[in-house]
Amino acid sequence: MKTWFLAVFVLLAGCANAASPSGQKPVTVVLHGQRIAVELATDDAQRQRGLMMRPSLPANHGMLFVFPRTEPQAFWMKNTLIPLDMLYFDATRRLVSMQLNVPPCQADPCPVYPSEGPARYVLELSGGTARRIGAQPGDELKIEGEIGPVR
């Protein structure tokens, strides 16, 4: 009986430290004093899939897209079901531009939402979150956790 209990305890403890569905360990970012749990998109396939087909996004959750180079970035809302805030950050993780409360795509081709300058990181949040937390250009994005390889 003790062996069974120990095995279940070890299994549950391992799950508590398990990686996210994308296979990566959880990462938290801090923006304008707000802690946000993020999924990472660090390769082309993850960046292309993004938050497509999600019927909702929990409060204080988002997705952090990490690119191998700092350059102008542009996103669209194809197959995205919820409004999103897109926050573009440069290589020093300073907020350079925002596209706020971007609606799901309703027509083909979908509109494109570009950064206003070169960006290396893009944080997607539920629509209205950036305004609610008071995010402004120049804010620093702090990253807590390991990003891992970027491809």
PyMOL commands that place a pseudoatom at each C-alpha (Angstrom):
pseudoatom trace, name=CA, resn=MET, resi=1, chain=A, elem=C, hetatm=0, pos=[0.000, 0.000, 0.000]
pseudoatom trace, name=CA, resn=LYS, resi=2, chain=A, elem=C, hetatm=0, pos=[2.812, 2.434, 0.865]
pseudoatom trace, name=CA, resn=THR, resi=3, chain=A, elem=C, hetatm=0, pos=[4.522, 1.693, -2.459]
pseudoatom trace, name=CA, resn=TRP, resi=4, chain=A, elem=C, hetatm=0, pos=[1.328, 2.459, -4.385]
pseudoatom trace, name=CA, resn=PHE, resi=5, chain=A, elem=C, hetatm=0, pos=[0.864, 5.729, -2.466]
pseudoatom trace, name=CA, resn=LEU, resi=6, chain=A, elem=C, hetatm=0, pos=[4.482, 6.719, -3.093]
pseudoatom trace, name=CA, resn=ALA, resi=7, chain=A, elem=C, hetatm=0, pos=[4.140, 5.964, -6.817]
pseudoatom trace, name=CA, resn=VAL, resi=8, chain=A, elem=C, hetatm=0, pos=[1.000, 8.124, -7.086]
pseudoatom trace, name=CA, resn=PHE, resi=9, chain=A, elem=C, hetatm=0, pos=[2.691, 10.938, -5.129]
pseudoatom trace, name=CA, resn=VAL, resi=10, chain=A, elem=C, hetatm=0, pos=[5.755, 10.892, -7.409]
pseudoatom trace, name=CA, resn=LEU, resi=11, chain=A, elem=C, hetatm=0, pos=[3.541, 10.866, -10.509]
pseudoatom trace, name=CA, resn=LEU, resi=12, chain=A, elem=C, hetatm=0, pos=[1.482, 13.834, -9.282]
pseudoatom trace, name=CA, resn=ALA, resi=13, chain=A, elem=C, hetatm=0, pos=[4.577, 15.765, -8.234]
pseudoatom trace, name=CA, resn=GLY, resi=14, chain=A, elem=C, hetatm=0, pos=[6.016, 15.251, -11.695]
pseudoatom trace, name=CA, resn=CYS, resi=15, chain=A, elem=C, hetatm=0, pos=[2.828, 16.544, -13.296]
pseudoatom trace, name=CA, resn=ALA, resi=16, chain=A, elem=C, hetatm=0, pos=[2.993, 19.711, -11.225]
pseudoatom trace, name=CA, resn=ASN, resi=17, chain=A, elem=C, hetatm=0, pos=[6.322, 20.547, -12.866]
pseudoatom trace, name=CA, resn=ALA, resi=18, chain=A, elem=C, hetatm=0, pos=[5.397, 19.244, -16.291]
pseudoatom trace, name=CA, resn=ALA, resi=19, chain=A, elem=C, hetatm=0, pos=[5.890, 21.142, -19.488]
pseudoatom trace, name=CA, resn=SER, resi=20, chain=A, elem=C, hetatm=0, pos=[3.060, 22.969, -21.234]
pseudoatom trace, name=CA, resn=PRO, resi=21, chain=A, elem=C, hetatm=0, pos=[1.109, 21.296, -24.073]
pseudoatom trace, name=CA, resn=SER, resi=22, chain=A, elem=C, hetatm=0, pos=[3.691, 22.713, -26.490]
pseudoatom trace, name=CA, resn=GLY, resi=23, chain=A, elem=C, hetatm=0, pos=[6.350, 20.668, -24.682]
pseudoatom trace, name=CA, resn=GLN, resi=24, chain=A, elem=C, hetatm=0, pos=[7.959, 23.688, -23.055]
pseudoatom trace, name=CA, resn=LYS, resi=25, chain=A, elem=C, hetatm=0, pos=[8.190, 24.629, -19.402]
pseudoatom trace, name=CA, resn=PRO, resi=26, chain=A, elem=C, hetatm=0, pos=[5.794, 27.365, -18.251]
pseudoatom trace, name=CA, resn=VAL, resi=27, chain=A, elem=C, hetatm=0, pos=[6.976, 30.943, -18.714]
pseudoatom trace, name=CA, resn=THR, resi=28, chain=A, elem=C, hetatm=0, pos=[5.632, 34.076, -17.071]
pseudoatom trace, name=CA, resn=VAL, resi=29, chain=A, elem=C, hetatm=0, pos=[6.032, 37.607, -18.345]
pseudoatom trace, name=CA, resn=VAL, resi=30, chain=A, elem=C, hetatm=0, pos=[5.523, 40.831, -16.432]
pseudoatom trace, name=CA, resn=LEU, resi=31, chain=A, elem=C, hetatm=0, pos=[4.153, 43.864, -18.247]
pseudoatom trace, name=CA, resn=HIS, resi=32, chain=A, elem=C, hetatm=0, pos=[3.234, 47.108, -16.525]
pseudoatom trace, name=CA, resn=GLY, resi=33, chain=A, elem=C, hetatm=0, pos=[3.256, 45.275, -13.186]
pseudoatom trace, name=CA, resn=GLN, resi=34, chain=A, elem=C, hetatm=0, pos=[0.906, 42.513, -14.394]
pseudoatom trace, name=CA, resn=ARG, resi=35, chain=A, elem=C, hetatm=0, pos=[2.075, 38.865, -14.322]
pseudoatom trace, name=CA, resn=ILE, resi=36, chain=A, elem=C, hetatm=0, pos=[0.919, 36.874, -17.358]
pseudoatom trace, name=CA, resn=ALA, resi=37, chain=A, elem=C, hetatm=0, pos=[1.363, 33.140, -17.943]
pseudoatom trace, name=CA, resn=VAL, resi=38, chain=A, elem=C, hetatm=0, pos=[2.350, 32.600, -21.575]
pseudoatom trace, name=CA, resn=GLU, resi=39, chain=A, elem=C, hetatm=0, pos=[2.632, 29.796, -24.040]
pseudoatom trace, name=CA, resn=LEU, resi=40, chain=A, elem=C, hetatm=0, pos=[5.668, 30.156, -26.269]
pseudoatom trace, name=CA, resn=ALA, resi=41, chain=A, elem=C, hetatm=0, pos=[5.788, 30.190, -30.052]
pseudoatom trace, name=CA, resn=THR, resi=42, chain=A, elem=C, hetatm=0, pos=[9.479, 29.870, -30.902]
pseudoatom trace, name=CA, resn=ASP, resi=43, chain=A, elem=C, hetatm=0, pos=[9.488, 28.078, -34.260]
pseudoatom trace, name=CA, resn=ASP, resi=44, chain=A, elem=C, hetatm=0, pos=[7.685, 28.582, -37.564]
pseudoatom trace, name=CA, resn=ALA, resi=45, chain=A, elem=C, hetatm=0, pos=[5.004, 25.938, -36.927]
pseudoatom trace, name=CA, resn=GLN, resi=46, chain=A, elem=C, hetatm=0, pos=[4.134, 27.302, -33.471]
pseudoatom trace, name=CA, resn=ARG, resi=47, chain=A, elem=C, hetatm=0, pos=[4.120, 30.895, -34.731]
pseudoatom trace, name=CA, resn=GLN, resi=48, chain=A, elem=C, hetatm=0, pos=[1.883, 29.953, -37.662]
pseudoatom trace, name=CA, resn=ARG, resi=49, chain=A, elem=C, hetatm=0, pos=[-0.629, 28.114, -35.411]
pseudoatom trace, name=CA, resn=GLY, resi=50, chain=A, elem=C, hetatm=0, pos=[-0.602, 30.799, -32.697]
pseudoatom trace, name=CA, resn=LEU, resi=51, chain=A, elem=C, hetatm=0, pos=[-3.949, 31.062, -30.929]
pseudoatom trace, name=CA, resn=MET, resi=52, chain=A, elem=C, hetatm=0, pos=[-6.021, 29.715, -33.816]
pseudoatom trace, name=CA, resn=MET, resi=53, chain=A, elem=C, hetatm=0, pos=[-9.252, 27.875, -33.001]
pseudoatom trace, name=CA, resn=ARG, resi=54, chain=A, elem=C, hetatm=0, pos=[-9.248, 28.852, -29.311]
pseudoatom trace, name=CA, resn=PRO, resi=55, chain=A, elem=C, hetatm=0, pos=[-12.768, 29.657, -28.103]
pseudoatom trace, name=CA, resn=SER, resi=56, chain=A, elem=C, hetatm=0, pos=[-11.366, 31.579, -25.110]
pseudoatom trace, name=CA, resn=LEU, resi=57, chain=A, elem=C, hetatm=0, pos=[-8.191, 32.621, -23.344]
pseudoatom trace, name=CA, resn=PRO, resi=58, chain=A, elem=C, hetatm=0, pos=[-8.042, 32.540, -19.535]
pseudoatom trace, name=CA, resn=ALA, resi=59, chain=A, elem=C, hetatm=0, pos=[-7.485, 35.811, -17.665]
pseudoatom trace, name=CA, resn=ASN, resi=60, chain=A, elem=C, hetatm=0, pos=[-3.803, 36.664, -17.276]
pseudoatom trace, name=CA, resn=HIS, resi=61, chain=A, elem=C, hetatm=0, pos=[-2.783, 34.226, -20.022]
pseudoatom trace, name=CA, resn=GLY, resi=62, chain=A, elem=C, hetatm=0, pos=[-1.389, 34.837, -23.465]
pseudoatom trace, name=CA, resn=MET, resi=63, chain=A, elem=C, hetatm=0, pos=[1.063, 33.705, -26.096]
pseudoatom trace, name=CA, resn=LEU, resi=64, chain=A, elem=C, hetatm=0, pos=[4.583, 35.068, -26.567]
pseudoatom trace, name=CA, resn=PHE, resi=65, chain=A, elem=C, hetatm=0, pos=[5.931, 34.825, -30.098]
pseudoatom trace, name=CA, resn=VAL, resi=66, chain=A, elem=C, hetatm=0, pos=[9.720, 34.924, -30.243]
pseudoatom trace, name=CA, resn=PHE, resi=67, chain=A, elem=C, hetatm=0, pos=[11.461, 35.539, -33.562]
pseudoatom trace, name=CA, resn=PRO, resi=68, chain=A, elem=C, hetatm=0, pos=[15.091, 34.811, -34.443]
pseudoatom trace, name=CA, resn=ARG, resi=69, chain=A, elem=C, hetatm=0, pos=[15.556, 38.328, -35.886]
pseudoatom trace, name=CA, resn=THR, resi=70, chain=A, elem=C, hetatm=0, pos=[14.385, 41.817, -35.027]
pseudoatom trace, name=CA, resn=GLU, resi=71, chain=A, elem=C, hetatm=0, pos=[12.442, 43.125, -38.027]
pseudoatom trace, name=CA, resn=PRO, resi=72, chain=A, elem=C, hetatm=0, pos=[8.985, 44.483, -38.839]
pseudoatom trace, name=CA, resn=GLN, resi=73, chain=A, elem=C, hetatm=0, pos=[6.371, 41.874, -37.898]
pseudoatom trace, name=CA, resn=ALA, resi=74, chain=A, elem=C, hetatm=0, pos=[2.808, 41.472, -39.138]
pseudoatom trace, name=CA, resn=PHE, resi=75, chain=A, elem=C, hetatm=0, pos=[0.023, 39.255, -37.823]
pseudoatom trace, name=CA, resn=TRP, resi=76, chain=A, elem=C, hetatm=0, pos=[-3.422, 38.293, -39.041]
pseudoatom trace, name=CA, resn=MET, resi=77, chain=A, elem=C, hetatm=0, pos=[-6.453, 36.721, -37.389]
pseudoatom trace, name=CA, resn=LYS, resi=78, chain=A, elem=C, hetatm=0, pos=[-7.157, 33.780, -39.702]
pseudoatom trace, name=CA, resn=ASN, resi=79, chain=A, elem=C, hetatm=0, pos=[-9.021, 31.035, -37.803]
pseudoatom trace, name=CA, resn=THR, resi=80, chain=A, elem=C, hetatm=0, pos=[-8.817, 33.086, -34.610]
pseudoatom trace, name=CA, resn=LEU, resi=81, chain=A, elem=C, hetatm=0, pos=[-12.106, 33.062, -32.721]
pseudoatom trace, name=CA, resn=ILE, resi=82, chain=A, elem=C, hetatm=0, pos=[-11.574, 35.775, -30.101]
pseudoatom trace, name=CA, resn=PRO, resi=83, chain=A, elem=C, hetatm=0, pos=[-10.467, 39.443, -30.229]
pseudoatom trace, name=CA, resn=LEU, resi=84, chain=A, elem=C, hetatm=0, pos=[-6.806, 39.902, -29.350]
pseudoatom trace, name=CA, resn=ASP, resi=85, chain=A, elem=C, hetatm=0, pos=[-4.366, 42.619, -28.337]
pseudoatom trace, name=CA, resn=MET, resi=86, chain=A, elem=C, hetatm=0, pos=[-1.054, 42.324, -30.228]
pseudoatom trace, name=CA, resn=LEU, resi=87, chain=A, elem=C, hetatm=0, pos=[1.870, 43.969, -28.470]
pseudoatom trace, name=CA, resn=TYR, resi=88, chain=A, elem=C, hetatm=0, pos=[5.147, 44.301, -30.387]
pseudoatom trace, name=CA, resn=PHE, resi=89, chain=A, elem=C, hetatm=0, pos=[8.476, 44.495, -28.515]
pseudoatom trace, name=CA, resn=ASP, resi=90, chain=A, elem=C, hetatm=0, pos=[11.970, 45.225, -29.810]
pseudoatom trace, name=CA, resn=ALA, resi=91, chain=A, elem=C, hetatm=0, pos=[15.153, 43.240, -29.027]
pseudoatom trace, name=CA, resn=THR, resi=92, chain=A, elem=C, hetatm=0, pos=[15.489, 45.030, -25.660]
pseudoatom trace, name=CA, resn=ARG, resi=93, chain=A, elem=C, hetatm=0, pos=[11.889, 43.989, -24.870]
pseudoatom trace, name=CA, resn=ARG, resi=94, chain=A, elem=C, hetatm=0, pos=[10.538, 47.561, -25.016]
pseudoatom trace, name=CA, resn=LEU, resi=95, chain=A, elem=C, hetatm=0, pos=[6.985, 47.975, -26.298]
pseudoatom trace, name=CA, resn=VAL, resi=96, chain=A, elem=C, hetatm=0, pos=[7.218, 49.617, -29.733]
pseudoatom trace, name=CA, resn=SER, resi=97, chain=A, elem=C, hetatm=0, pos=[3.624, 49.336, -30.947]
pseudoatom trace, name=CA, resn=MET, resi=98, chain=A, elem=C, hetatm=0, pos=[0.221, 47.838, -30.254]
pseudoatom trace, name=CA, resn=GLN, resi=99, chain=A, elem=C, hetatm=0, pos=[-2.753, 46.618, -32.250]
pseudoatom trace, name=CA, resn=LEU, resi=100, chain=A, elem=C, hetatm=0, pos=[-5.644, 46.613, -29.793]
pseudoatom trace, name=CA, resn=ASN, resi=101, chain=A, elem=C, hetatm=0, pos=[-8.869, 44.606, -29.688]
pseudoatom trace, name=CA, resn=VAL, resi=102, chain=A, elem=C, hetatm=0, pos=[-8.236, 43.127, -33.131]
pseudoatom trace, name=CA, resn=PRO, resi=103, chain=A, elem=C, hetatm=0, pos=[-11.390, 41.276, -34.232]
pseudoatom trace, name=CA, resn=PRO, resi=104, chain=A, elem=C, hetatm=0, pos=[-11.471, 37.742, -35.636]
pseudoatom trace, name=CA, resn=CYS, resi=105, chain=A, elem=C, hetatm=0, pos=[-11.139, 37.593, -39.403]
pseudoatom trace, name=CA, resn=GLN, resi=106, chain=A, elem=C, hetatm=0, pos=[-14.521, 37.658, -41.155]
pseudoatom trace, name=CA, resn=ALA, resi=107, chain=A, elem=C, hetatm=0, pos=[-13.431, 37.849, -44.805]
pseudoatom trace, name=CA, resn=ASP, resi=108, chain=A, elem=C, hetatm=0, pos=[-10.849, 36.308, -47.105]
pseudoatom trace, name=CA, resn=PRO, resi=109, chain=A, elem=C, hetatm=0, pos=[-8.214, 37.616, -47.410]
pseudoatom trace, name=CA, resn=CYS, resi=110, chain=A, elem=C, hetatm=0, pos=[-7.797, 38.548, -43.746]
pseudoatom trace, name=CA, resn=PRO, resi=111, chain=A, elem=C, hetatm=0, pos=[-6.431, 42.006, -42.906]
pseudoatom trace, name=CA, resn=VAL, resi=112, chain=A, elem=C, hetatm=0, pos=[-2.836, 42.194, -41.688]
pseudoatom trace, name=CA, resn=TYR, resi=113, chain=A, elem=C, hetatm=0, pos=[-1.871, 44.014, -38.473]
pseudoatom trace, name=CA, resn=PRO, resi=114, chain=A, elem=C, hetatm=0, pos=[1.766, 45.193, -38.667]
pseudoatom trace, name=CA, resn=SER, resi=115, chain=A, elem=C, hetatm=0, pos=[4.159, 46.512, -36.063]
pseudoatom trace, name=CA, resn=GLU, resi=116, chain=A, elem=C, hetatm=0, pos=[5.073, 50.182, -36.356]
pseudoatom trace, name=CA, resn=GLY, resi=117, chain=A, elem=C, hetatm=0, pos=[8.766, 49.302, -36.115]
pseudoatom trace, name=CA, resn=PRO, resi=118, chain=A, elem=C, hetatm=0, pos=[11.149, 46.371, -35.874]
pseudoatom trace, name=CA, resn=ALA, resi=119, chain=A, elem=C, hetatm=0, pos=[10.095, 43.778, -33.281]
pseudoatom trace, name=CA, resn=ARG, resi=120, chain=A, elem=C, hetatm=0, pos=[11.555, 40.541, -31.928]
pseudoatom trace, name=CA, resn=TYR, resi=121, chain=A, elem=C, hetatm=0, pos=[8.761, 39.591, -29.499]
pseudoatom trace, name=CA, resn=VAL, resi=122, chain=A, elem=C, hetatm=0, pos=[4.991, 39.735, -29.922]
pseudoatom trace, name=CA, resn=LEU, resi=123, chain=A, elem=C, hetatm=0, pos=[2.671, 39.205, -26.977]
pseudoatom trace, name=CA, resn=GLU, resi=124, chain=A, elem=C, hetatm=0, pos=[-0.933, 38.266, -27.755]
pseudoatom trace, name=CA, resn=LEU, resi=125, chain=A, elem=C, hetatm=0, pos=[-3.504, 38.794, -25.017]
pseudoatom trace, name=CA, resn=SER, resi=126, chain=A, elem=C, hetatm=0, pos=[-7.286, 38.731, -24.822]
pseudoatom trace, name=CA, resn=GLY, resi=127, chain=A, elem=C, hetatm=0, pos=[-8.723, 41.854, -26.419]
pseudoatom trace, name=CA, resn=GLY, resi=128, chain=A, elem=C, hetatm=0, pos=[-8.906, 44.733, -23.945]
pseudoatom trace, name=CA, resn=THR, resi=129, chain=A, elem=C, hetatm=0, pos=[-6.150, 43.448, -21.648]
pseudoatom trace, name=CA, resn=ALA, resi=130, chain=A, elem=C, hetatm=0, pos=[-3.502, 45.974, -22.707]
pseudoatom trace, name=CA, resn=ARG, resi=131, chain=A, elem=C, hetatm=0, pos=[-5.825, 48.890, -22.006]
pseudoatom trace, name=CA, resn=ARG, resi=132, chain=A, elem=C, hetatm=0, pos=[-6.959, 47.335, -18.697]
pseudoatom trace, name=CA, resn=ILE, resi=133, chain=A, elem=C, hetatm=0, pos=[-3.386, 47.007, -17.390]
pseudoatom trace, name=CA, resn=GLY, resi=134, chain=A, elem=C, hetatm=0, pos=[-2.326, 50.400, -18.776]
pseudoatom trace, name=CA, resn=ALA, resi=135, chain=A, elem=C, hetatm=0, pos=[0.340, 49.159, -21.208]
pseudoatom trace, name=CA, resn=GLN, resi=136, chain=A, elem=C, hetatm=0, pos=[2.062, 51.976, -23.082]
pseudoatom trace, name=CA, resn=PRO, resi=137, chain=A, elem=C, hetatm=0, pos=[4.847, 52.283, -25.662]
pseudoatom trace, name=CA, resn=GLY, resi=138, chain=A, elem=C, hetatm=0, pos=[8.212, 52.108, -23.932]
pseudoatom trace, name=CA, resn=ASP, resi=139, chain=A, elem=C, hetatm=0, pos=[7.047, 49.607, -21.284]
pseudoatom trace, name=CA, resn=GLU, resi=140, chain=A, elem=C, hetatm=0, pos=[9.506, 46.791, -20.632]
pseudoatom trace, name=CA, resn=LEU, resi=141, chain=A, elem=C, hetatm=0, pos=[8.492, 43.152, -20.959]
pseudoatom trace, name=CA, resn=LYS, resi=142, chain=A, elem=C, hetatm=0, pos=[10.172, 41.058, -18.278]
pseudoatom trace, name=CA, resn=ILE, resi=143, chain=A, elem=C, hetatm=0, pos=[10.469, 37.345, -18.995]
pseudoatom trace, name=CA, resn=GLU, resi=144, chain=A, elem=C, hetatm=0, pos=[10.607, 34.850, -16.116]
pseudoatom trace, name=CA, resn=GLY, resi=145, chain=A, elem=C, hetatm=0, pos=[11.626, 31.383, -17.256]
pseudoatom trace, name=CA, resn=GLU, resi=146, chain=A, elem=C, hetatm=0, pos=[13.537, 29.820, -20.107]
pseudoatom trace, name=CA, resn=ILE, resi=147, chain=A, elem=C, hetatm=0, pos=[12.559, 30.580, -23.686]
pseudoatom trace, name=CA, resn=GLY, resi=148, chain=A, elem=C, hetatm=0, pos=[14.729, 27.820, -25.161]
pseudoatom trace, name=CA, resn=PRO, resi=149, chain=A, elem=C, hetatm=0, pos=[15.869, 27.658, -28.768]
pseudoatom trace, name=CA, resn=VAL, resi=150, chain=A, elem=C, hetatm=0, pos=[14.320, 30.032, -31.279]
pseudoatom trace, name=CA, resn=ARG, resi=151, chain=A, elem=C, hetatm=0, pos=[14.058, 28.831, -34.861]
for i in range(1, 151): cmd.bond("trace and resi %d" % i, "trace and resi %d" % (i + 1))
show_as sticks, trace
zoom trace
